[in-house]
Amino acid sequence: MKVLILPDAQAAIARAADIITRAVAAKPDAVLGLATGGTMVPLYDELARRHRDESVSFAQTTSFNLDEYIGLAPDHPCSYHHYMQEAFFDHVDIDPARTHLPKGDAPDPQAASEAYEALIAQAGGIDLQLLGIGQNGHIGFNEPTASLGSRTRIKTLTRSTREANQRYFASFDETPQYAITTGVATILESRKCLLIATGASKAEAVAQMVEGPLAAVCPASALQLHKRATIILDTEAAGNLALRDYYETVHPRGRDSAFD
Ligand code: F6R
């Protein structure tokens, strides 16, 4: 794991945007695994700015989002389809036909999950998987105790995840209980992973992911098995790391080391 600690959230987002824009420059038809959530909003803003001001192009990329709530149609204002449209797709030159999210309103969500997994494979797999982390250590909607061998499927959301996401809905009861999410094994198969965590509320989950045991109770700890996982943190999210000095020695201010 490459742990990059940046002075603040803005610097963390800029560092993540650098990695993504470099990946797309190196491989214009890259397959991107995308995430939603509050952490990603400033990242998509920054990528849209680079598209506008610096001609960064997503025209040939293909995207697969991690997850979608079951029961929400794409035009539902709280769906991840809607989020992606508003936060990113509407502001860049990505081809809508090459953007994919699980179909939360499919009549048979299990079949839709299997079809989604097959579609990722058909696209040649994911080159760069973007990830956030839940306060409970989830990645995608792989909640604590999710199988580390899991594939795209239906997951029941924990109370803590529903409480964290309640801010987007009118009430807790209206916050969906089920989602389709790509699995931990699906995520581990991506050629590179880029996880971003900002803010003190993520510090404990980050410490478990990076320095805790490899355990399904913290699904993000599965990234310990990934050969090319980069973790981008601000100082608050890095606050509980026992080996923080070491990470900062290897990558001062989150810069690449001479041996990267
Ligand atoms: C969303 C997703 C989730 C979020 C995580 C963090 O597509 O996969 O794992 O990345 O819940 O969300 P925020 O950034 O809102 O704290």
Residues whose N, C-alpha, C, O or C-beta is under 5 A from the ligand:
A	BS01	F6R	A35 T36 G37 G38 T39 M40 L66 D67 L131 G132 I133 G134 H138 I139 G140 F141
